[in-house]
Amino acid sequence: MMHAGFWYGGYYIGIGRGVAMPNHGNSGVGGRCGDGTRWNLLGMTRHVYDFLKKQAQAEADESRPDGEDAGRSNGGGKLDGEDAGLWAKAKGIVQHQYALTPLSWACSLNEHSMQGRAMTPDDFDWLWGFPDVEHAPLSRLVGYGWFCGRRYDLNASTLDPRWESEGLMDIVYAQTNLNAFGGACGPRILDMGTGSGCLLIQLLLHYPSAFGIGVDYSADALRMAGKNATRHGVAERARWMVGDGAEVLMGLGGDAGTNREEHGEVRCGEVFGGRNLVGSSSFDIIISNPPYVPTGYVAPKNVALWDPDRALYAGVDGFRFYRAWIGPMVRCLAPRGILVLEIGYDQGPAVWNLCQHAGLSQIHILPDHDGKDRYVWGRLR
């Protein structure tokens, strides 16, 4: 078994480096407060935190019986020990606003602009009238998340993109030679369990001559993936298949094109010059972030209440989809094609064995930015 990754750390400094969101309000202050102090990420976080604390104080005052002192705090100005939670919430809001991973946020604390645009308090005008739903991730409230610095719209059938999944992109970019795949037509890509389509769309953006197929059990998820592909200008190079992943891989069904009226914008049918997905067609890159959470795991409420169960849970041991998909995925690979998977932190050796048994070579287990096993990739001989 091979553990690799010495080359990998350098990529993480750049993962998820933010792009500025549309400015909500007048940015004419040029990134300075009224007193002339320049704004940086830490200052922005304090700005949001101050608002959240005032809001919490006002709500606490309103809930007290008449006659009790308003503005009561728990020593040192703390609101009954809530400061740490409010600071974490403020930090999350700022990270989301500027599309930053936790690491890129930490590395950019002293920067006064994001992607060349000055930061200003007006960037957070939307927050002042924003609803506060318990345990709701900000991405669910606004209806979109960020992946590799790009916006992806979400619905109830799509998984909220995670920072860890951005590492899948860097593995593909580092390990594949575009000129070696697909000939004049470019590399052919398959994304199993595509959800919002973020993995496939990012690869199509990186490889302008590539074509790809995204497969998901949910037609609602694929409608959103189609909208995201249109947003990012790759709709003509992406096709979408709805159905059980194992059945699709084995060519037993799941063709959204058989019922276009039911599935709306979901498209499939013959792709890549009239060849079908499975059988005569093969893929240079197959990528997947499948469900891998054991059914008995108690997920945090911001995950359990908002992400679809079918995008999270994978049987008692969390290996249901790896067992069902890895063999057929390897059989769909072109010669020298690669398979790249996201895994749970303790699933590396077992997934490595499944890949080896399926016929992959050069199999590697790679860590995420926290040093936990998070990815397995291998190449077909």
N, C-alpha and C positions, 0 to 999 in steps of 0.2 A: 504494500500500500504506500502510495506516495503522498506526502504532504508538501505542498509548495506554497509560495506566496512571497518570497523575498523581494520579487520585483513589484509586488502588488501595492505595497504601502504608498509608493509615490503617487499612485492614481487617486488615492483617497483624499489627498489634499485638494483635489479639484472636483470631487464628486458633488453634484448638486449645487454648484456655484450659481448664485441667484441671478435671475433677470428681474428687472424692475417691473412691478405690477402697474397697471394704469393708475395715474395719480387721481386721488379722490379729493378734489378741491384745488385751490390756488397754490401753486408751488413757487410763487414769486418771492418768498422769503429767502430763497437761495440757500437753504440748508442752515439757516441761523435762527436762533431764538430772538425774542424781542431785545434781550440784553446783549446780543452780538455773539453769544457762545455758539460754537459750531455743534451740530447734532451728529452723533455717531450711534451705532447700534445700542450701546449701553445707555446712552441718553434717551433714545427712542423707547427702550424697554422701561426705563424709569417713567417716561411720559405716560405710557399705557398703564403701568402699575399704579401711578398716582390716581388716574381716572378710576381704575378698578377698586382702589381702596376707598375713594370718596363714595363710589356707588355702594360698596358694602357697608360703609358707615351709615349712609342715608337709610339703607334698608334695615339695618340694625336699630336705628333710632325710631323708625316707623313702627317696628314690631314691639317696642317696649311699652308697658302699661304707663298711663299718664302718671306723672309724678316722679318717675325715675329719671336719673341724670342722662341726658343725651350725650353721645360721643364718648361713652365709657370705653376704655381700652384696658388691655391686660398689661399694664406696666410698660414704660418705654415707648408709648404710643402704639403698641401692637393691638390689633383687633382680635382679642381672645385667641391669640396664637395663629391667626389666619395669614400672617404676612408671607410665610414661606410658600403657601399654596397660591396666593395671589401673584407672587413674583414668578412662580413656575407658569402660571396661566399667561401672564404678560409676556414672558419669554417665548411661549408657544405662539402667541398671536403675532409677535414681531417676526419670528422665524417663518411663519406661514406667509406673512405679507411680502417678504422679500425672497421667498422660495429658497430658504437656506436649510441645509442639514444642520444638526447640532454641532458637527465639527466645523463646518464652514462659518457658522454663526460665531463660534468661539474664536476662529482665526480672523474674523473681520470686526471685532469689537471696536477697534479704534478707527475704522474707516468712516469717512464722512459722506460717502456716496456709494450707490450700488449700480454697477454697470455704467458709470459715468454720470448718473443723474443724482443731483443733490437730494439728501433725505430731508424731509420736512414734516412737521406735525400734521399738516394737512393730509398726509398719506393715511391717517387714521380717522378721518372725519366720519367714515361709515360706522366706526365702532360705537359712537356716542348714542346711537339709537338702535343698537344691535340687540337681538333677543339673546338671553342667556338660558340655554336649555341644559339641564343637568346631565353630565357625562357625555355631552355631544362634542365630538371633535369639530374644530372650526371648519374643516373642509366639508363636513356634512351640513353645517348651517349655511354656508355660502354656496354649496352645490358643486364645488370643484376642489381638486387638490393639485399639488405640484409634483412633477417627476422630472428629474434632470433639468430643472429650471423652466419647464414648460407646463402650461395649464392643461389639465385633463378634467372634463366634466364627469360627474358621478351621478349614479342613481342607486336605488335600494338594492339592485342586483349586482353592483360592482364593488370590488374590494377597494378600500382607500389605499392609494399607492403608498408604499413604505420606503423610507430612506435606504433600508438594506437592499431593496431590489435594484437600486441604481448600480450596485456593484456588478450585477449581471451584465450590464452594458459594457463596463470596462473590461470584463473578461473576454467578451466577444471582440471588442475593438483590439485588444492586445494580442489575441491568439489566432485571429484569422487574417489571411492575406486576401484582400478583395480580388486581386487579379487571378487568384487560383480557383475561384468559384464561378460557376454559372456561365462561363464563356461570355459572349457578346451581350447576352440577356441579363447579366448580373446574377448575384447570388439569390437563391430561392430559400425563403424563410418560413418556418412553421412555428406558431406560438400556441401552445396548448394551455387552455384555461385563460384565455386572453383578457376577460373582464373588460376594463375600460379601454383596452388596446394599447396601453402605454408602452409595453415592451416592444411589440411589433412596430408601432409607429416610430419609436425612437430609432430602431434599426433601419427602417426605410428612410428616415431622414439622414442617417449617417451614410447609407449606401444608396445614392440617387438612382442607380440602375437596378436596384433589387425589386423583387416582387415577393409578396408574402400572404399567408393565410392565417387567420386567427380563429381558433376553435373554442367554443364555450357551450355549456349546457343551457344557458339562458339567452333567449332571444332578446329580452330587455337589455341585458348587458351588451349584446352585439349591436343593438341599435345605438347605444351610447358610444361604443367603439367606432361605429361608422361615422357618427357626428364628430368625434375627436379626430378621425382620419381626415375628414373634410376640413376641419379647423386648421390642421397642420399641413394641408396640401398634398397628402399622399393617398387620397381616396382611390385614385385610378390604379394604384399599384397594390391595393389591399383587397382581399376577399374574406368573407366571414362565413363560417360554418357553424350551425347550431346542432347540438346533439351530444350524447354520451361520448366522452373522449375516446374510450377504448373501442367503441363501435365505429366511430369515425375512422380511427387509425386502421382498423381491420377491414374497412370498406363495407361494413354491414348496414350503414344507414347514417342518419344525422345530416342529410343534405338539406340545408335551408331552402335551396332553390326548388324543392318539390312542393312547397306551399308558400308562395311569395305573399299571397293575400294575408295569411295568418301572421307571417313574420315581418311584414312591412318592409323596412329598409334592409333587412338582413339578406345578403346575397351570397350565392355560391355557384355550384355547377362546375362546368369545365373551366380550368384555369391553365396558365402557362402554355399557351398555344394549343388549346383543346384537349390537353391531357387531364385525366382525373387526378384527384388528390392522392389517392392510394393506388398502388399498382404500378402504372407506367411512370408516375411522377416520383421524384425523390427530392430531398432537401439538403442544402448545404449547411444550413444552420437551423437547429431545432432548439427552442428555448422555452422554459416553463417555470412558473412559480405556482406549483399546484397546491391545493389544500394539504397541509401536513401537520395540523394540530390534532393530538389525540382527543377523542370525544369526551374523555373524563376530565380534561383540563379546564379549570375555571379561569376564563379569560377576563382581563380587566373590563370594567363596565363600558368604557369608551370604545372597546372592540366588540364585546359580546352583544351590546344593544344596538350597534350601528352597522357592523359588517355582516354580510349574509352568511349564514351558517354553512351553506354549501361551498363557500369559498374559503372556509377555515378548516373544517373538521374532516378527518380522513381515517375513520375507524378507531378501534380501541388503541392501536399502537401508532397511528399516524402514518402508516405506510401504504394505505389502500391504493392511492393513485400511483405511487412509485412502482408498486408491483404490477398494476394493470397497464401502465403506460410505457415503462422504460423499454421492455422488449419490442413492442410494436414501433416505438419511436426510433430505435436503433435500426430496425428493418426499413424504415422510411428514409434513412440517411443516404446521401450520395457518397461515393468513395472520397475519403479524406474529410467528410463532413463532421461537424462537431455538435454535441449535445451539451447544453448548459442548463443546470437546475439550481433552484434555490432549495435549501433544506433547513430543518430545525437544527439547533446548535449541537444536539446529541445524536443526529441521524447520519453523520458522515460515513462511518465505516460500513453500515448496512447498505446505504445507497451506493457506495463505491462497489460493494460486492455484487449488487444487482446490475450495475453497469458493466462490470467485468464479465459476469455470466452472460449478458446480452451480446457481448462481442466487441465492446469498446476497448481501445488501447489508450495509452498516455493519460490515464485517469488521475485527476488531481482533486484534492479537497482544499478549498481556500477559505480564509477567514474574512469576516466583515470588519468594519473599522473599530469594533470593540474587541477584536481578537478572537471571536467565537466562530467556530466552523459554520459557514453559511452557504457555501456554493460547492457544487460538484460539476466538473466538466470533463469530457472525454472525447476522443477522436476515433472515427472508424478507420480501420486500416485501408 
